Amino acid sequence: MTDDTYTHRPGQVESDREDGDSDATTDHAAPIERGKEEWDWRGWVLVGVIVFSFLVVPAVILLLPPVAPFRFAYLVLPMIPAILLGLVAVWSAQRSN
């Protein structure tokens, strides 16, 4: 690669200097760099909902139909992860502002 190609570095802004020298300074309003995010209870809530939605409910759907009524097993059970994933998506979108 040549030296005249642009490479984006999160958190850095090139200043426009008249002499052509690009001085990289840190922009405090820039998003957090990859790998420096914090993992807190909100992340574990998301992981829990995903595990529940993609592992627990499908296993229950596979094991329950001989015992449960058709409507409950194939219509109500899939609605639970759909509602949970929708709520978590709205919650995380509001938290990102």
ABEGO torsion letter per residue (X at the ends): XBAABBBBBBGBBBBBBAAGBBBBBBBAABBBBBGABBBBAAAAAAAAAAAAAAAAAAAAAAAAAAABBAAAAAAAAAAAAAAAAAAAAAAAAAAAX
